[in-house]
Amino acid sequence: MLVSMKDMLQHALRDGYAVGQFNINNLEWVGAVLSTAQQCRSPVILGVSGGTVKHMLGLKCIHDIVVNAMEYLHIDVPVALHLDHGTTQEACEAAIAAGFSSIMFDGSHLPFREKPGHYPPPGDAGPQQRYLCGGRTGDHRRQ
């Protein structure tokens, strides 16, 4: 089962260790990263970029692949699933709906004045799902 990235990172901060994020690009990467995290007894964040979403048949499919791989490989270390650099609010909302632990909305491509309205709020997507939200605004000196 995936864990809350917020809880994972708070534990790491409290206990003084880092948690690595590794972007997954296909099924082999999922297995390799999960197996290595298990062998090292280390929490891990699996990152997913926009290109990976298309290549791996969508956010829900990626979520299900990760959850099934965790079960198949008997993974018992904390694992979070993160949408990295989601470029639309719709993509971020779809990741939340699919069961991702966290999202990062990348609004660096938007005009400065449009940025605030596009960032999804962090919060609670239901009684069983909490997610962490971050954002990237880009360089404002050029605007």
N, C-alpha and C positions, 0 to 999 in steps of 0.2 A: 504494500500500500504506500502511496506517495504521502509525504509529510508536508506540513506547512514550512515554506522557506523562511518565513519570519521566525518561527520557533527554532528552526535549525540554526539560523544565523545568530539569534540571541544566545543560544547555548554555546556556540563557538566563541562569541565575544566574551561571555562570562567565564569560560574555561580557557581562553587564550590560545585558540588554534584557528587555522584558516580552513575554509571549505572550497575545494576546487570546482569550477564549472567547466565542463567539457561539452562542446557542441557535437551533437550526434548527426551523422549524415546518411546513415543507412543502418540496416539491421546488424551488420557486423560491428559497427561502432557501438551500438547499444549494448551488445553482449560484452564487448571488450571493456568498456568503461564500467559497467556494472560488476563484472567479474573482478576487475582490478580493485574497485572500491571495496568489494567484499573481502578480497585477499588482504588488503591493507587495513581492514576494519575501520574505514573512513567514510563519513557522510559524503555525499556527492550531489552536485547539481547537474542535470542533463539539460543543456541548452539547445534550443531549436530556432533556426533562422527562417526567414521567409522562403528562401530557396529550398530548404529542406522540407518545408510544408508541402510544396508542390511535388517534390521528388518522392516523398514518402506517403503520398495519397491523402493528405489532409491531417488536421489537428486531432480529430477523434481517433483516426487510425494510429497516429504516433502515440497518443496516450495509451491506447489499448496494447500496442506493441510493447511499450515500456512496462506496463503493469504485468502483462503475460510473461515477459522475459524475467522480471523480478521473481515471479512465482516459479517458473521453470528452473531458474538458476539458484533458487533458495536464498535470495538476497534478504538479509535482515538488518543491514545498515540503513540509516536514513537516506532517502532519495527524494529529491525535489525535481519537478519538471518545469522548465522556464522558457517562455516565449521571449527570445532575444531580438530586439530591434523590430518589433511589430510596427508597421508603417501606417496602419489604418486603425481607427477605433473599432471597426467591424472585426478585424483580425484579433484584436485583443479580447473583445467580448466573446468571440468564438473559442479562443483558447481557454477562457474562464469556464465557458459552458462545457468544453470537452474535458475539464478536470485538471487543467494545469495548476501548479502550485503558485506560480507567479508570472507576471508579464512585465515587459519593458516596452513602453510606447516610444518610438523614435519619431519625434516631430521636427527634426532638424531640417526637413525639406519644406516645411510650411513657413509662410510669412510670419514675422514676429507677432503681430496683433491677432493672428488666428490660433496661435498655439494653445492658450489656456483652455479654450472650449473643446479641444480634441483629446485632452488627457482624461482617460477613464479614472474614476475615483477608486482608491484602494478600498477594500471592504470585505463584505460578507456576501457570498453568492448563495447562501442557504445554510441550513443547520449543520450540514456535513462538510461544507467547503468554505475555507477561508483562503484568500489569496493575497499576495504582496504585489504592489504596483510601483513601478519606477518609471522615470521618463528621461528623455534626452531632448534638449531644446536647441542645441547647436550654437554657433557663433553669432551673437547678436550685434557685434561691431560692424558687420557688413550690411546690416539692414538699416 
